Amino acid sequence: MKTSKFSPLVSVIMNCHNGEKYLKDSIKSLMSQTYKNWELIFWDNNSLDNSKKIVKKFKDKRIKYFKSLKFHSLYRSRNLAIKKAKGKYVGFLDVDDLWEKNKLKKQIKYFLENQRTKIIYSNFFLINQIKKKRDIGYKHLLPTGFITQKILDNYSVGFVTTMLDKNIFRKYRFNNKYNIIGDFDFFIKISQKYKIGCIQSPLASYRVHDSNLSGKRIDLHIKELKDWLSINKKKLETLSFNTNAINKTLIKLRVQYYLKYMGM
């Protein structure tokens, strides 16, 4: 498809480290998009499994494969992949997640109808691979506009649903040191500068399975969130934001960790 102001190129970032299990399905959900003007920036974070072979089976010029010679943190890998993007907009599809077939079409339509909007997200489905069940992520209306306090109170931005004007990444980057909370940190920062739009219908699906990093590494989640709070708490409170909900999240994570690893 020829790029125009009515059909801008979307760069889809897919970061992978040994993600072969669900990879084929994730790429298929991109290939099935009704909006066709996209490129896939596939960033192989030094995988040792069959991820490369799976990607290479898709004979499509829009798929661009990059291999890292060494392993990086997840959010450093995201930053490296974004540097390869040529699109006007950037979206993120992880190797174990799925997009609804009209995701890109609906989001591009939203951008065209709301020219001042630079960031959008949507509701999503949760696919529980263990219970073989699919539920909607949020049954209430998701926040729009300047939503910093609302996402501090309840972080409802599904990363796989987001799409951003690429120019945002000229000034802002993910924090390279994070593996779990990098998107939370990023959206708290940019939500203070930009109004955020939302499509209330689910446009993507998260898989919940036993290999999810946030579930496997509760200790790392606690460490990253504790570190984030120590750096940002005073700064946010100076701007009249309340971080009490983050403290509550830390308590919940510590309880989960205790129950999981203390044999209770």
Secondary structure, DSSP 8 states (H G I E B T S, - for coil): ---BTTB--EEEEEEESS-HHHHHHHHHHHHT-S---EEEEEEE-S--SSHHHHHHTS--TTEEEEE-SS---HHHHHHHHHTT--SSEEEE--TT-EE-TTHHHHHHHHHHH-TT--EEEEEEEEEETTTTEEEES-SS----BS-HHHHHHS----GGG-EEEGGGGGT----TT-SSSHHHHHHHHHHTTS-EEEEEEEEEEEEE-TT-HHHH-HHHHHHHHHHHHHHHHHHHHHTT---HHHHHHHHHHHHHHHHHHTT-
